[in-house]
Amino acid sequence: MKLNAIIHEAEEGGYWAEVPALPGCVTQGETLEELEQNLHEAIEAWLLAADPADPGPSGRLLEVAV
């Protein structure tokens, strides 16, 4: 499974990321390496906690580069 994550620089330093396909799946890290590790853990935890009977939002995600 491949998921896109949006990485942001935090105002106080470090980084935070969100996974648009998994509502509420966010994490942070002081370095990009730490962020990536935390992102893997956050996605795994989100998927384990997800209700398989809930299909999730009915909308679509469109990735657009500008």
C-alpha positions, 0 to 999 in steps of 0.5 A: 500500500502506498499513501501520500503524506504532506510534510510541513515545517513546524513554526517551533522547529522540526516537522509535522505530517498529515496523511490526507487519505487517513483523516486524523492521521498526523505526526511530528518529528524533530528531523525528517528521519524521525518524522518518517519513522513516526509516520510509519508508526502513525499509519500502522496505528491508524490502520489497526484502529480503523473499523473495517465495517466503516468505508470512510469518507465518500469523497475523493482525493485528487493530487495536483502539482502546481 
